[in-house]
């Protein structure tokens, strides 16, 4: 006889978003501009919290050149629902619009979590 222990874990997404700081060839998203974005867009979309850290990365541009770029990484753990999906997309779209970005890298891992 097998005993199953209820662990209280629910399907969730571990979401990681990478926000590049370069704006064109000569400007960057400043620390104060980032803080404004966090206050105006990220926090209202995810008031329960997110983890944010600075990163440095590189990627290949459409012209084949290697580009190095400072970035902000945001990690969030949330239930997998259409409503939350909409909030994630609003954050991505808000950053792209506010800082003239072509893209925001998004990585989603399906996990089980208890809140």
Steps between C-alpha positions, in 0.01 A plus 500: 500500500641832395437810707485832314580806703333819390778749455286802416696571183316651204602539136682831460735686270848613590534799273828670416505820295818661365481875440790641297625844599630621160284751317632530147874549466558772756244502782422268790215439741628677810459367853245772576302427181498129594377582851220705346402205280498267800276739695268589209471166316658196667374548856137571401503191276660277767432657840580174680861534397780423260873451526715742301871495430757660270661288232737527206444301186557477131291418198532490123343793318312450172809626312704215656701717740543394861352756739584521870242665720426571862155372598247472777360155573162457667389166639144432611320191622128499425207272435451417135182687407391706198459806725861480617616440144340832406684677782835357386433617145410851626836518680687392186305735275543786749878464503525474123285808455658712774860428401477442122598133528457241225457212740506370857632148546246284682567156647216304661550179695203295615543411867295401804491745787325577827428859594 
